[in-house]
Amino acid sequence: MKKENPIYKPILLSTLVVATMIAVGFNITKPNNSNQKIQISDFEAYMIEDVAFVTWIATSDVHNVEVTLEKSTNAHKFSPVQKFELNGSGSKYTFVDRNPNYGLSYYRIRYKHHRPLENVAHLINHDGPIHFEVSAKNKVIELKADQLSDKTYLVSVADQNGKHYFLQSMRFTSKKPVKIDMRALGLKNHEYIVRLYSTEWSTDKTISL
């Protein structure tokens, strides 16, 4: 019967111990990108002419981690715009929004384990309202323009052929709607265009009287 060399056992055990330590060492030192803390700085949104630019810098050393840039008009309900892959600390990212909302809007960088109000930047596009609503009842037009402060806008009412029946500057507040009584003008029951003017833009709403 062939005898086992007693020297083999210690060598074999030593080899197994070293291999186990190496495997455990690799498992410990291997980075887990999903659990790394993502840090963002210099997150801002600004206008150049009619185009919005959203920029930020990743300050944490994370690689191959995906984040999503989101957009909102009320800072509550956000919609995804574009995904970005972070490439380490000091990397700068830019998103060009060629169709920014009028008035006030918000951008947010979303990733795993982020907090809802974390990394939110606001954008003011010209001086328009956040929302503009028009309704009509008994030929009385009611206009609502939600904004951060009271503002004066030029309001016009015209028919589909471009004939104006009303053109006046009106002051809008954040709480009280503006009313235009069109009954004295003898308008027929047709569709009309209500236009809200600001210094750099205008927006239309179509109503039926």
C-alpha positions as CSV (number, residue, x, y, z in Angstrom):
1,M,0.0,0.0,0.0
2,K,1.3,3.4,-1.0
3,K,1.8,5.7,2.0
4,E,0.8,9.3,1.9
5,N,3.6,11.7,2.4
6,P,3.0,13.6,5.7
7,I,4.5,16.8,4.3
8,Y,1.6,17.1,1.7
9,K,-1.1,17.7,4.3
10,P,0.4,21.0,5.8
11,I,1.2,22.2,2.3
12,L,-2.3,21.5,1.1
13,L,-3.9,23.1,4.2
14,S,-1.6,26.2,3.7
15,T,-2.6,26.5,0.1
16,L,-6.4,26.3,1.0
17,V,-6.0,28.9,3.7
18,V,-4.2,31.3,1.3
19,A,-6.7,30.8,-1.4
20,T,-9.6,31.4,1.0
21,M,-7.9,34.6,2.3
22,I,-7.4,35.9,-1.3
23,A,-11.0,35.1,-2.2
24,V,-12.4,36.8,0.9
25,G,-10.0,39.8,0.4
26,F,-11.3,40.3,-3.2
27,N,-14.9,40.1,-1.9
28,I,-14.2,42.8,0.7
29,T,-12.3,45.2,-1.5
30,K,-14.6,44.9,-4.5
31,P,-16.5,48.2,-4.7
32,N,-20.3,48.0,-4.5
33,N,-21.4,50.9,-6.7
34,S,-25.1,50.5,-5.7
35,N,-24.3,51.3,-2.1
36,Q,-21.9,54.1,-2.6
37,K,-23.1,57.6,-1.5
38,I,-23.7,59.8,-4.5
39,Q,-22.9,63.5,-3.9
40,I,-23.9,66.3,-6.3
41,S,-22.7,69.9,-6.3
42,D,-23.2,73.0,-8.4
43,F,-26.6,71.8,-9.5
44,E,-28.2,74.7,-11.4
45,A,-30.6,75.5,-14.3
46,Y,-30.4,78.7,-16.3
47,M,-31.7,80.2,-19.5
48,I,-29.6,81.4,-22.6
49,E,-32.1,83.0,-25.0
50,D,-34.9,80.4,-25.3
51,V,-32.9,77.4,-24.3
52,A,-32.5,76.0,-20.8
53,F,-29.2,74.5,-19.6
54,V,-29.1,72.1,-16.6
55,T,-25.6,71.4,-15.2
56,W,-24.1,69.7,-12.2
57,I,-20.8,68.1,-10.9
58,A,-20.4,64.7,-9.3
59,T,-18.3,65.1,-6.2
60,S,-18.2,61.5,-5.0
61,D,-15.9,58.9,-6.6
62,V,-18.5,56.7,-8.1
63,H,-18.2,54.9,-11.5
64,N,-20.8,53.3,-13.8
65,V,-23.7,54.4,-11.6
66,E,-26.8,55.6,-13.4
67,V,-28.9,58.6,-12.3
68,T,-32.0,60.1,-13.9
69,L,-32.6,63.8,-14.6
70,E,-36.3,64.6,-14.0
71,K,-38.5,67.6,-14.6
72,S,-41.6,69.1,-12.9
73,T,-43.8,72.2,-13.0
74,N,-44.9,72.0,-9.3
75,A,-41.9,70.3,-7.5
76,H,-44.1,67.4,-6.6
77,K,-44.8,65.3,-9.7
78,F,-41.6,64.7,-11.7
79,S,-41.2,63.0,-15.0
80,P,-37.9,61.4,-16.3
81,V,-36.0,63.4,-19.0
82,Q,-32.7,61.6,-19.5
83,K,-30.4,59.1,-17.9
84,F,-26.7,59.7,-17.2
85,E,-23.9,57.4,-16.1
86,L,-21.6,58.9,-13.5
87,N,-17.9,58.7,-14.3
88,G,-16.2,59.6,-11.0
89,S,-15.5,62.6,-8.9
90,G,-15.1,66.0,-10.6
91,S,-17.0,65.0,-13.7
92,K,-19.4,67.7,-15.0
93,Y,-22.7,67.0,-16.8
94,T,-24.9,69.2,-18.9
95,F,-28.5,68.7,-20.2
96,V,-29.9,71.1,-22.9
97,D,-33.6,71.6,-22.7
98,R,-34.8,73.2,-25.9
99,N,-38.5,73.2,-24.8
100,P,-38.5,74.6,-21.2
101,N,-41.7,75.4,-19.5
102,Y,-42.8,79.0,-19.2
103,G,-42.7,80.4,-15.8
104,L,-41.2,78.3,-12.9
105,S,-40.1,74.7,-13.3
106,Y,-37.9,72.3,-11.5
107,Y,-35.2,69.7,-12.3
108,R,-34.2,66.8,-10.0
109,I,-31.5,64.2,-10.1
110,R,-32.9,60.9,-8.9
111,Y,-31.0,57.8,-8.0
112,K,-31.2,54.8,-5.6
113,H,-31.8,55.8,-2.0
114,H,-32.1,59.5,-2.8
115,R,-34.3,61.8,-0.7
116,P,-37.3,63.4,-2.4
117,L,-36.2,67.0,-1.9
118,E,-32.5,66.3,-2.5
119,N,-30.7,67.7,-5.6
120,V,-33.6,69.9,-6.9
121,A,-32.8,73.0,-9.0
122,H,-35.4,75.5,-10.1
123,L,-35.6,77.4,-13.4
124,I,-37.3,80.7,-14.2
125,N,-38.1,81.0,-17.9
126,H,-38.8,84.7,-18.6
127,D,-41.5,86.2,-16.4
128,G,-44.5,84.1,-17.3
129,P,-46.9,82.3,-15.0
130,I,-46.6,78.7,-13.8
131,H,-50.1,77.8,-15.0
132,F,-52.6,79.8,-17.2
133,E,-56.2,78.7,-17.3
134,V,-59.2,80.3,-19.0
135,S,-62.9,79.5,-18.5
136,A,-66.1,81.2,-19.7
137,K,-69.7,81.2,-18.4
138,N,-72.5,83.5,-19.7
139,K,-69.9,85.4,-21.7
140,V,-67.9,86.2,-18.6
141,I,-64.3,85.1,-19.1
142,E,-62.3,84.0,-16.0
143,L,-58.5,83.9,-16.1
144,K,-56.2,82.3,-13.6
145,A,-52.4,82.7,-13.7
146,D,-50.5,81.0,-10.9
147,Q,-47.2,82.7,-10.1
148,L,-45.0,83.4,-7.1
149,S,-46.0,87.1,-6.8
150,D,-48.6,89.5,-8.2
151,K,-47.9,90.6,-11.8
152,T,-49.4,92.6,-14.6
153,Y,-50.0,91.0,-18.0
154,L,-51.5,92.3,-21.2
155,V,-54.7,90.4,-22.1
156,S,-56.5,90.3,-25.5
157,V,-59.6,88.6,-26.7
158,A,-59.8,88.0,-30.5
159,D,-61.8,85.9,-32.9
160,Q,-60.4,83.3,-35.3
161,N,-59.9,86.0,-38.0
162,G,-57.7,88.1,-35.7
163,K,-60.3,90.8,-34.9
164,H,-59.7,92.1,-31.3
165,Y,-62.6,92.7,-29.0
166,F,-60.6,93.3,-25.8
167,L,-57.0,94.5,-25.2
168,Q,-56.0,95.7,-21.7
169,S,-53.3,95.4,-19.0
170,M,-54.6,93.4,-16.1
171,R,-53.1,92.6,-12.7
172,F,-53.1,89.0,-11.6
173,T,-52.7,87.9,-8.0
174,S,-51.9,84.4,-6.7
175,K,-55.3,83.9,-5.1
176,K,-58.0,85.9,-7.0
177,P,-58.9,85.1,-10.6
178,V,-59.4,88.0,-13.2
179,K,-62.8,88.4,-14.9
180,I,-63.6,90.0,-18.2
181,D,-67.3,90.7,-18.8
182,M,-67.9,90.4,-22.6
183,R,-71.7,90.7,-22.5
184,A,-71.7,94.4,-23.4
185,L,-69.8,93.7,-26.6
186,G,-72.6,91.7,-28.2
187,L,-70.3,88.8,-29.1
188,K,-71.8,85.8,-30.9
189,N,-71.5,82.2,-29.7
190,H,-68.2,81.4,-31.5
191,E,-64.7,80.4,-30.5
192,Y,-62.4,83.1,-29.4
193,I,-58.7,83.3,-28.6
194,V,-57.6,84.7,-25.2
195,R,-54.0,85.7,-25.3
196,L,-51.7,86.5,-22.3
197,Y,-48.7,88.7,-23.1
198,S,-45.6,89.2,-21.1
199,T,-42.4,91.1,-21.9
200,E,-40.8,88.3,-24.0
201,W,-43.6,85.8,-24.8
202,S,-47.3,85.2,-25.2
203,T,-49.5,82.2,-24.7
204,D,-53.0,81.4,-26.1
205,K,-56.1,79.7,-24.9
206,T,-59.2,79.0,-27.0
207,I,-62.6,79.3,-25.5
208,S,-66.2,79.1,-26.6
209,L,-68.7,81.7,-25.6
